[in-house]
Amino acid sequence: MNNEAEKKENMENPSAPFSPPPTPQPLEKQLSFEEPKTLSTREIDKAREEAFKIFMTHTKEEAMKIFTKGLQPVTISKEANVDIVASDSDEEWIGIWKAKA
């Protein structure tokens, strides 16, 4: 049998049937971040009162230690500079965005 005939035979009578594609898994909603909790006015007033008590009963240095306890400094930041060049005309302006990685 020549090469063309073998190809035709294999296409008409495949040795192994094609398997159906796998069923896709259902999509699950995943939150990318949590929304920050919003304090009520009453909760904000209570926090102010407690902060005032700390300032009145502690030295300035002690109060700062209390309020900053557990905070971590930011070690990585992405800075962006925006330079705007404007002409005398209000309609003409060029904004150049420079992002530092």
C-alpha positions as CSV (number, residue, x, y, z in Angstrom):
1,M,0.0,0.0,0.0
2,N,1.4,3.4,-0.8
3,N,1.8,6.2,1.7
4,E,-1.3,8.1,0.5
5,A,-3.5,5.0,0.8
6,E,-2.3,4.4,4.3
7,K,-3.1,7.9,5.4
8,K,-6.6,7.6,3.9
9,E,-7.1,4.2,5.6
10,N,-6.0,5.6,9.0
11,M,-8.3,8.6,8.7
12,E,-11.3,6.5,7.7
13,N,-10.7,3.7,10.3
14,P,-8.8,5.1,13.3
15,S,-7.3,2.5,15.6
16,A,-8.2,4.4,18.8
17,P,-11.4,6.4,19.2
18,F,-11.0,10.0,20.3
19,S,-11.8,10.6,23.9
20,P,-14.2,13.4,24.8
21,P,-12.6,16.5,26.3
22,P,-12.6,16.7,30.1
23,T,-15.5,18.5,31.7
24,P,-14.5,21.9,33.0
25,Q,-14.5,22.4,36.8
26,P,-17.1,24.9,38.0
27,L,-15.7,28.4,38.7
28,E,-15.4,29.4,42.3
29,K,-15.6,33.0,43.3
30,Q,-12.5,34.0,45.2
31,L,-12.0,37.4,46.8
32,S,-8.7,39.0,46.0
33,F,-8.7,41.2,49.1
34,E,-10.8,42.0,52.2
35,E,-12.6,45.2,52.5
36,P,-11.4,47.2,55.5
37,K,-13.9,47.4,58.3
38,T,-15.6,50.8,58.6
39,L,-16.0,52.1,62.2
40,S,-19.3,53.7,63.3
41,T,-19.3,57.2,64.6
42,R,-19.8,55.8,68.1
43,E,-16.7,53.5,67.8
44,I,-14.6,56.4,66.5
45,D,-15.6,58.6,69.4
46,K,-14.8,55.8,71.9
47,A,-11.3,55.3,70.2
48,R,-10.7,59.1,70.5
49,E,-11.6,59.1,74.2
50,E,-9.3,56.1,74.9
51,A,-6.4,57.7,73.0
52,F,-6.9,61.0,74.9
53,K,-6.7,59.0,78.2
54,I,-3.4,57.4,77.1
55,F,-2.0,60.8,76.2
56,M,-3.0,62.3,79.5
57,T,-1.7,59.4,81.7
58,H,1.6,58.6,79.8
59,T,4.6,60.5,78.6
60,K,4.7,61.4,74.9
61,E,7.3,58.6,74.2
62,E,5.3,56.0,76.1
63,A,2.1,57.0,74.2
64,M,3.9,56.7,70.8
65,K,5.1,53.2,71.8
66,I,1.6,52.2,72.7
67,F,0.1,53.5,69.4
68,T,2.8,52.1,67.2
69,K,3.2,48.7,68.9
70,G,3.0,46.0,66.3
71,L,3.4,48.2,63.3
72,Q,5.9,47.1,60.7
73,P,7.8,49.5,58.5
74,V,7.2,49.4,54.8
75,T,10.4,48.1,53.2
76,I,9.3,48.0,49.5
77,S,7.5,50.8,47.7
78,K,6.8,51.6,44.2
79,E,7.4,55.3,43.4
80,A,5.9,57.1,40.5
81,N,6.9,60.5,39.2
82,V,4.6,62.5,37.0
83,D,6.2,65.3,35.0
84,I,3.7,67.7,33.3
85,V,4.9,70.0,30.5
86,A,2.3,72.7,29.6
87,S,2.3,75.3,26.9
88,D,0.8,78.7,27.0
89,S,-2.4,77.3,25.4
90,D,-4.8,75.6,27.8
91,E,-5.6,73.0,25.1
92,E,-2.0,71.8,24.7
93,W,-0.4,69.8,27.4
94,I,1.8,66.8,27.6
95,G,1.9,64.4,30.6
96,I,4.9,62.2,30.9
97,W,4.5,59.3,33.3
98,K,7.7,57.9,34.7
99,A,7.3,54.8,36.9
100,K,10.2,53.5,38.9
101,A,10.2,49.8,39.4
